[in-house]
């Protein structure tokens, strides 16, 4: 499904800002440094805001893939 | 305002009140007999918890125990008896709390939290606002104007403190530039750009339409790979805005100013207003009368 192997996945379609970011943050806290998290997000505000907030927290956004249904799949590398 | 009641005060005041100080404003008569409001000078709406404690104590000691937050980020202590006015003012000043402006002069500068606090911030609006307030508030060039003169600094293009409603207002802005080698073609910038300025081309690279770009920087902050970078940052300046009975939005005067250039723009705008403004008219009315292009010639 992805060129990046993922260690965990979270589906945040239908979850509003900033709850989607908070859930992403909490999930990343459970993971180890260097792990890959896959996040499913709605188009619109979520895809504009979540990658930015994840970046601000010091993690790396490895890939943003637009899905056929118009939503997005994000691969995040936990850093620090 | 108390300044209009000078004669009444001089004849009836029970203790010495500094009439010269009244000219710088901040003491406002309430509707109720013998009660006054003291308006404080809290530039950019920033105040320490310790200062708030001191204000709270003065309010409980001399006022009604109530405070009012003005729409321009000021604090007013309500219900101070006329007899206590000077004492309250002296005690505030001894505590390092400054009294603020009303009347036809350069007003206390407002600002949003700006970069460093707000995730959208593009400019240090607090620092710029404080510096402008220090430079012009209470100074000769900002006194005895035709009418009030309001200045605000917004950190970004969202313009929360409403720069277009001020006599002179600023907002932070950033011009983006793409480092193609760092772009992975994800398209987040295309969906993030609210202006429709960015479209992905056939090679999967974003193409920016400069005519549509408003320099908000959303493409830069949302880019997962930091391929969009800051080419230049600065302040956009608007002049001639006002609210009140006949509102009008300020017009764009200049873009990508430095803080020093913003200060120079205010200095020249004040000089223009002082020399060309008629008593009682706001800067925007003066500009409409004399012409926006002529105003720009004066201030740029």
Interface residues (C-beta under 8 A of the other chain):
Chain A: X43 X44 X47 X48 X49 X51 X52 X53 X55 X56 X61 X62 X63 X64 X65 X66 X72 X74
Chain B: X119 X184 X186 X187 X188 X191 X192 X218 X221 X222 X224 X225 X226
